[in-house]
Amino acid sequence: MTWPELYLGHLHSLLVVATLTLAMHGMGLTILKRCGVSCSVPDNAIMSVAVGTIVGGTVFFLVGHIEWNAWMLWPFLTFFAGLGLFHTWKERRAWQSALLRIGTLPGCGLAVISLTLFTSSGLAALGGNIGHDGISYHLLGPEKWWHHGTVVVLPEHSHTAFPAIVEMWFGAARALGRIEAAGILGVVFLAQLLALVWRFARELGATSSAASWGVAIASATLVLVSTTDDYFVDVPFAVFSLFALSAAVRSPHARNALLAAIFTGGAIGTKYTGMFVAVATGVVLVWPALLNRPSWDQLLRRFTGFTVLALLIGLPCYIRNAIVFGAPHHPTASVARKPVARVELAGRYHRRVSSSHSA
């Protein structure tokens, strides 16, 4: 590969990430406005990108079982990316003010350096092979979906059956021609997480300077350094979990319960351990109400609404697994119990998908 081709490839990756991020922002803003949520800049971008990631990933997952290709994605991404760009331009003065304020804080400056380094390493070509967890866990599915033209689970690769809300965006990057962009998407998620660290520190009474050093320390944390640009989903999972618990704490407003449900569904649909986030968020949501001794009817409505919405967002992948493999949480569990029947069923599903696509 020549140097011009290399740099054009990097530019392509950055354009893909910019398009996907603006699409997340545009979709998330649309949903937040419908929910009556009003946030200041840059708080609205932090929350809107997270909401757009969750809802967009769920829509991609459902539609992708019918068809998955760039032609299907482009109209959707173009519309919402244009919407996100329009809102960003309209609020450009508020963004300029926020960025100038951040630039004066030493801790945030160090975090920006970290994000820049992560972006640089995220531009690198994929390294390793199927033994690389980031590739075998989270990029194998998007690559197979692209070749099959539909979202499929493969009996010989149980990793393709993992909860896939974030992986759908990796798949969108692959459909747009740059699977390498998945590493830079991780930097976008890390920026959200660091912004949440800042926000929580300020809410707990920290000064701007102290909060900025908290952001700097978080940006150098080993678990974040090792997973941000390496195609993992742990950082967005942390973003969804923190947002869910934060919204639950801010209850009893109905819109906070709604946001808690959306983010809880996102956590469930990103990792199996999202189920623990669901339990924790449900307890945080209901416990203050129990202390105030509300009517059981009111409490039941709140908890039922939270549960139904969170499961509608988070469970499609689990339902698909239960239908295809006989186990919602991990296909190998059912294959171990009924090896012949389950593998045959999964094989028939795989052949049906392949034949329908080739036809």
Backbone torsions as a table, in degrees:
resi	resn	phi	psi	omega
1	MET	NA	130.6	179.8
2	THR	-79.6	163.6	179.6
3	TRP	-60.5	-44.2	177.3
4	PRO	-58.8	-41.0	178.7
5	GLU	-64.1	-38.6	179.1
6	LEU	-62.3	-48.1	-177.4
7	TYR	-71.0	-33.3	174.9
8	LEU	-65.2	-36.8	175.8
9	GLY	-63.8	-41.7	177.0
10	HIS	-62.6	-42.0	178.5
11	LEU	-63.1	-39.5	176.5
12	HIS	-60.0	-44.4	179.2
13	SER	-60.3	-45.1	-179.1
14	LEU	-64.9	-38.3	178.2
15	LEU	-66.9	-38.9	177.6
16	VAL	-62.9	-45.4	179.8
17	VAL	-64.2	-41.8	178.5
18	ALA	-61.2	-42.6	179.0
19	THR	-63.5	-46.4	-179.0
20	LEU	-65.7	-41.5	-179.3
21	THR	-65.9	-43.0	177.8
22	LEU	-64.7	-36.2	177.2
23	ALA	-65.4	-42.7	174.9
24	MET	-58.1	-45.4	-178.6
25	HIS	-62.4	-47.0	-179.0
26	GLY	-63.3	-44.3	179.2
27	MET	-66.8	-43.6	-179.5
28	GLY	-62.7	-41.4	178.1
29	LEU	-61.7	-41.1	178.8
30	THR	-58.9	-44.7	-178.7
31	ILE	-69.7	-42.3	-179.5
32	LEU	-62.6	-39.4	178.6
33	LYS	-65.8	-38.2	176.2
34	ARG	-63.6	-30.9	179.8
35	CYS	-84.3	-4.0	-179.5
36	GLY	76.5	24.6	-179.3
37	VAL	-92.3	124.9	178.2
38	SER	-116.6	121.1	-178.1
39	CYS	-127.0	151.7	176.5
40	SER	-83.5	159.6	173.1
41	VAL	-77.2	135.5	3.4
42	PRO	-94.0	11.1	-178.6
43	ASP	-58.2	-37.3	-178.1
44	ASN	-64.1	-34.1	179.1
45	ALA	-70.5	-38.9	179.0
46	ILE	-59.6	-49.6	-176.9
47	MET	-74.2	-39.8	-175.8
48	SER	-66.5	-39.2	178.7
49	VAL	-64.4	-39.1	178.4
50	ALA	-65.9	-45.4	178.9
51	VAL	-63.7	-42.9	178.7
52	GLY	-63.6	-36.6	177.0
53	THR	-61.0	-44.1	-176.9
54	ILE	-69.4	-53.6	-176.2
55	VAL	-68.1	-42.8	178.1
56	GLY	-63.1	-41.8	178.5
57	GLY	-62.4	-37.6	178.2
58	THR	-66.9	-43.6	178.3
59	VAL	-63.2	-44.7	178.1
60	PHE	-57.9	-42.9	-177.9
61	PHE	-61.4	-45.2	-177.1
62	LEU	-69.8	-47.5	-179.0
63	VAL	-70.0	-33.7	-176.9
64	GLY	-63.5	-20.1	176.3
65	HIS	-74.4	-12.2	175.3
66	ILE	-97.5	-48.1	-179.2
67	GLU	-156.4	139.7	-179.9
68	TRP	-142.1	102.6	177.8
69	ASN	-160.7	172.6	-176.4
70	ALA	-64.8	-35.2	-178.9
71	TRP	-64.8	-33.4	176.9
72	MET	-72.6	-34.5	-175.3
73	LEU	-80.6	-35.8	-170.2
74	TRP	-57.3	-47.6	179.8
75	PRO	-58.5	-43.2	179.9
76	PHE	-62.7	-50.3	-176.7
77	LEU	-67.3	-39.8	-179.4
78	THR	-62.7	-44.4	-178.8
79	PHE	-62.7	-52.6	-175.2
80	PHE	-74.6	-31.3	174.7
81	ALA	-65.8	-40.2	175.6
82	GLY	-62.3	-39.9	177.5
83	LEU	-64.5	-43.5	178.3
84	GLY	-64.1	-40.0	178.4
85	LEU	-65.4	-39.9	178.8
86	PHE	-61.3	-46.5	-180.0
87	HIS	-66.4	-38.1	178.4
88	THR	-63.7	-42.3	178.6
89	TRP	-66.0	-40.3	-179.0
90	LYS	-64.1	-31.0	-178.4
91	GLU	-104.1	23.6	-172.8
92	ARG	-61.8	-35.0	-179.4
93	ARG	-67.1	-40.1	177.6
94	ALA	-65.7	-37.6	177.2
95	TRP	-64.8	-43.3	179.1
96	GLN	-60.0	-43.9	180.0
97	SER	-63.2	-43.2	-179.1
98	ALA	-65.5	-42.8	-178.9
99	LEU	-67.6	-37.2	177.3
100	LEU	-64.8	-39.7	179.2
101	ARG	-65.4	-41.4	178.4
102	ILE	-64.1	-38.4	-177.4
103	GLY	-64.2	-19.2	-179.9
104	THR	-86.5	-6.2	-176.7
105	LEU	-100.0	122.0	-174.1
106	PRO	-61.3	-40.2	-178.8
107	GLY	-63.8	-41.4	178.9
108	CYS	-66.9	-32.6	176.3
109	GLY	-60.5	-41.5	177.7
110	LEU	-65.6	-37.4	178.3
111	ALA	-65.6	-38.1	177.3
112	VAL	-62.8	-39.4	176.8
113	ILE	-61.6	-43.3	178.4
114	SER	-60.5	-45.6	179.9
115	LEU	-62.2	-38.3	178.4
116	THR	-64.0	-42.6	178.6
117	LEU	-65.1	-40.9	178.2
118	PHE	-63.0	-40.0	178.8
119	THR	-62.7	-42.4	179.0
120	SER	-61.1	-45.4	179.5
121	SER	-71.9	-29.1	177.9
122	GLY	-67.5	-21.9	178.6
123	LEU	-74.5	-15.0	-176.4
124	ALA	-64.5	153.9	176.1
125	ALA	-64.7	156.3	179.5
126	LEU	-58.5	134.1	178.4
127	GLY	-118.1	152.3	179.1
128	GLY	92.4	-167.4	-178.2
129	ASN	-142.6	-153.8	-176.5
130	ILE	-63.3	-17.3	177.1
131	GLY	-78.8	-10.7	176.8
132	HIS	-78.9	118.2	-173.5
133	ASP	-57.6	-42.4	-179.4
134	GLY	-59.9	-38.6	-179.5
135	ILE	-75.5	-50.3	-174.9
136	SER	-71.8	-29.0	-179.7
137	TYR	-85.0	-43.6	-164.7
138	HIS	-122.4	-11.7	176.4
139	LEU	-109.9	-16.3	179.5
140	LEU	-63.3	-45.7	179.1
141	GLY	-58.6	-54.9	178.5
142	PRO	-54.9	-36.7	179.0
143	GLU	-67.9	-42.7	179.4
144	LYS	-67.8	-39.5	178.9
145	TRP	-59.9	-40.1	-179.0
146	TRP	-63.5	-43.4	-177.8
147	HIS	-71.5	-34.1	-179.0
148	HIS	-84.3	-19.6	-177.9
149	GLY	76.4	12.4	177.4
150	THR	-159.6	158.8	179.0
151	VAL	-77.6	115.1	-176.1
152	VAL	-126.2	157.5	167.7
153	VAL	-111.4	138.9	-176.0
154	LEU	-110.5	128.3	-177.5
155	PRO	-61.0	-27.7	-179.1
156	GLU	-85.5	-6.1	179.9
157	HIS	-134.8	90.1	-177.3
158	SER	-63.8	-20.8	179.8
159	HIS	-63.8	-22.6	178.3
160	THR	-73.6	-4.7	179.0
161	ALA	-102.5	5.4	179.6
162	PHE	-65.6	155.2	171.7
163	PRO	-52.0	137.2	-160.7
164	ALA	-129.0	20.3	-177.5
165	ILE	-58.6	-49.2	179.5
166	VAL	-73.4	-37.9	-179.7
167	GLU	-62.5	-25.4	177.2
168	MET	-63.2	-32.7	177.5
169	TRP	-74.9	-32.6	170.7
170	PHE	-61.9	-40.3	178.1
171	GLY	-65.0	-35.4	176.5
172	ALA	-64.9	-39.9	176.6
173	ALA	-61.9	-40.4	178.0
174	ARG	-65.6	-40.9	-179.9
175	ALA	-65.4	-28.9	177.9
176	LEU	-87.7	5.8	170.2
177	GLY	100.6	2.1	-176.6
178	ARG	-139.9	84.7	175.3
179	ILE	-62.7	-25.8	178.5
180	GLU	-60.6	-24.1	-179.1
181	ALA	-63.9	-16.1	178.3
182	ALA	-59.5	-35.5	178.9
183	GLY	-65.4	-36.4	179.6
184	ILE	-77.4	-29.9	173.1
185	LEU	-58.7	-34.2	176.3
186	GLY	-60.9	-32.8	177.7
187	VAL	-68.8	-37.1	176.0
188	VAL	-60.6	-44.3	179.2
189	PHE	-66.1	-37.6	178.2
190	LEU	-64.7	-40.4	177.1
191	ALA	-58.6	-39.0	175.8
192	GLN	-62.7	-44.8	-178.0
193	LEU	-63.6	-41.8	179.2
194	LEU	-65.8	-37.2	176.2
195	ALA	-64.3	-34.9	176.2
196	LEU	-67.3	-38.9	176.8
197	VAL	-58.9	-45.9	177.2
198	TRP	-58.2	-48.5	-176.5
199	ARG	-61.5	-46.8	-178.7
200	PHE	-66.7	-39.4	178.6
201	ALA	-61.2	-42.7	179.2
202	ARG	-66.5	-39.6	179.6
203	GLU	-66.4	-28.0	178.9
204	LEU	-85.6	2.5	174.1
205	GLY	103.4	4.6	-179.9
206	ALA	-71.4	148.2	174.1
207	THR	-72.2	166.7	179.3
208	SER	-59.6	-40.0	-179.4
209	SER	-66.3	-45.4	179.9
210	ALA	-64.4	-41.1	179.1
211	ALA	-62.8	-37.5	-179.5
212	SER	-65.7	-35.8	177.2
213	TRP	-70.8	-31.3	173.5
214	GLY	-62.9	-39.9	176.3
215	VAL	-63.2	-42.6	-179.8
216	ALA	-62.1	-44.3	179.8
217	ILE	-63.1	-43.0	179.8
218	ALA	-62.0	-38.1	-178.0
219	SER	-68.5	-17.3	179.2
220	ALA	-103.9	5.7	-179.8
221	THR	-66.6	134.9	-172.1
222	LEU	-57.8	-43.3	-175.9
223	VAL	-65.2	-32.0	177.2
224	LEU	-76.2	-41.8	179.1
225	VAL	-59.4	-37.6	-173.5
226	SER	-84.2	-13.2	-175.2
227	THR	-120.4	-12.7	-172.6
228	THR	-61.8	-55.2	-173.8
229	ASP	-104.1	20.9	-173.7
230	ASP	-115.9	26.3	171.4
231	TYR	69.7	25.6	176.4
232	PHE	-94.8	166.9	-179.3
233	VAL	-114.2	10.6	-176.1
234	ASP	-67.1	-37.3	-178.6
235	VAL	-67.8	-50.3	175.6
236	PRO	-61.8	-33.3	175.8
237	PHE	-59.9	-42.1	177.4
238	ALA	-64.1	-39.0	178.2
239	VAL	-61.2	-49.1	-179.1
240	PHE	-62.2	-42.0	-177.7
241	SER	-64.9	-45.3	179.9
242	LEU	-65.3	-40.6	177.8
243	PHE	-63.5	-41.2	-179.5
244	ALA	-61.8	-48.3	-179.2
245	LEU	-66.9	-37.2	179.0
246	SER	-64.2	-43.8	179.0
247	ALA	-66.2	-37.2	179.1
248	ALA	-65.3	-38.6	178.6
249	VAL	-64.1	-33.6	-177.7
250	ARG	-80.4	0.1	176.4
251	SER	-55.7	160.7	26.2
252	PRO	-99.9	10.2	179.0
253	HIS	-61.3	140.9	-176.9
254	ALA	-62.3	-36.2	-177.7
255	ARG	-67.5	-29.2	176.7
256	ASN	-69.8	-38.5	175.8
257	ALA	-64.8	-36.4	177.8
258	LEU	-64.9	-45.1	178.0
259	LEU	-64.2	-41.5	178.2
260	ALA	-58.8	-38.4	179.5
261	ALA	-67.5	-42.4	179.9
262	ILE	-61.8	-47.6	-177.5
263	PHE	-71.2	-33.4	175.6
264	THR	-65.3	-42.7	175.6
265	GLY	-59.7	-38.1	177.1
266	GLY	-63.1	-41.0	178.2
267	ALA	-65.7	-42.3	178.6
268	ILE	-62.5	-39.6	-176.9
269	GLY	-83.2	4.8	179.3
270	THR	-109.8	-40.2	179.1
271	LYS	-144.5	152.0	177.4
272	TYR	-58.0	-35.2	-178.4
273	THR	-69.1	-3.5	173.7
274	GLY	-60.9	-21.6	177.0
275	MET	-61.8	-35.6	177.2
276	PHE	-68.3	-35.6	175.7
277	VAL	-63.3	-38.9	179.4
278	ALA	-61.8	-43.9	179.4
279	VAL	-63.9	-47.4	-178.8
280	ALA	-61.9	-44.1	-179.2
281	THR	-66.7	-39.6	177.3
282	GLY	-60.6	-41.5	178.5
283	VAL	-64.8	-46.8	179.9
284	VAL	-61.6	-36.1	-178.2
285	LEU	-70.2	-39.8	-172.0
286	VAL	-92.3	-29.5	-171.8
287	TRP	-58.1	-48.1	178.8
288	PRO	-60.5	-36.1	178.8
289	ALA	-65.1	-37.6	178.1
290	LEU	-63.9	-37.3	179.7
291	LEU	-66.0	-30.0	179.7
292	ASN	-86.5	1.3	177.7
293	ARG	52.8	61.0	177.7
294	PRO	-77.7	174.3	175.3
295	SER	-69.2	147.3	-180.0
296	TRP	-63.2	-30.3	178.9
297	ASP	-64.5	-43.8	179.0
298	GLN	-64.9	-43.8	-179.8
299	LEU	-63.9	-41.1	-179.2
300	LEU	-66.0	-39.7	178.9
301	ARG	-63.3	-43.7	-179.0
302	ARG	-64.4	-47.4	-177.0
303	PHE	-68.7	-38.3	179.8
304	THR	-65.5	-44.1	178.8
305	GLY	-61.7	-43.9	178.2
306	PHE	-60.6	-47.5	-175.7
307	THR	-65.5	-45.9	-176.4
308	VAL	-63.0	-47.2	-178.5
309	LEU	-65.7	-43.5	179.4
310	ALA	-60.4	-40.7	-179.0
311	LEU	-73.8	-33.9	177.0
312	LEU	-61.1	-37.3	179.9
313	ILE	-79.7	-42.3	-170.3
314	GLY	-88.7	-22.2	-168.9
315	LEU	-92.0	-13.4	-176.7
316	PRO	-51.0	-41.2	-179.4
317	CYS	-65.9	-39.6	-179.3
318	TYR	-67.2	-38.3	178.6
319	ILE	-65.8	-43.1	176.9
320	ARG	-58.7	-43.8	179.6
321	ASN	-63.5	-40.3	-179.9
322	ALA	-64.2	-37.7	179.7
323	ILE	-70.0	-44.6	-173.6
324	VAL	-81.4	-44.9	-173.0
325	PHE	-107.6	-16.5	-179.4
326	GLY	89.4	3.6	177.9
327	ALA	-142.0	128.8	-177.0
328	PRO	-77.2	-26.1	-168.8
329	HIS	-95.7	-39.9	-179.7
330	HIS	-156.7	116.1	-173.0
331	PRO	-55.9	-34.4	-175.6
332	THR	-64.1	-21.9	179.3
333	ALA	-65.7	-43.9	-179.7
334	SER	-75.3	-34.9	178.9
335	VAL	-62.9	-35.3	179.4
336	ALA	-67.2	-33.9	-178.5
337	ARG	-77.8	-42.1	-177.5
338	LYS	-131.7	72.7	-169.7
339	PRO	-59.7	-45.4	-174.2
340	VAL	-71.6	-50.9	-175.8
341	ALA	-62.7	-43.9	-175.2
342	ARG	-71.6	-41.3	179.1
343	VAL	-65.7	-38.6	177.1
344	GLU	-63.6	-42.2	178.9
345	LEU	-62.3	-46.5	179.4
346	ALA	-63.8	-38.1	178.3
347	GLY	-64.3	-40.5	178.1
348	ARG	-63.8	-41.2	177.8
349	TYR	-60.9	-46.2	-179.2
350	HIS	-61.5	-45.1	-179.3
351	ARG	-66.6	-36.5	179.7
352	ARG	-63.8	-44.5	178.6
353	VAL	-63.0	-44.4	-177.5
354	SER	-65.2	-43.9	-178.0
355	SER	-67.7	-38.6	179.5
356	SER	-65.7	-36.8	-179.9
357	HIS	-70.9	-41.4	-178.1
358	SER	-69.9	-29.3	178.4
359	ALA	-70.5	NA	NA
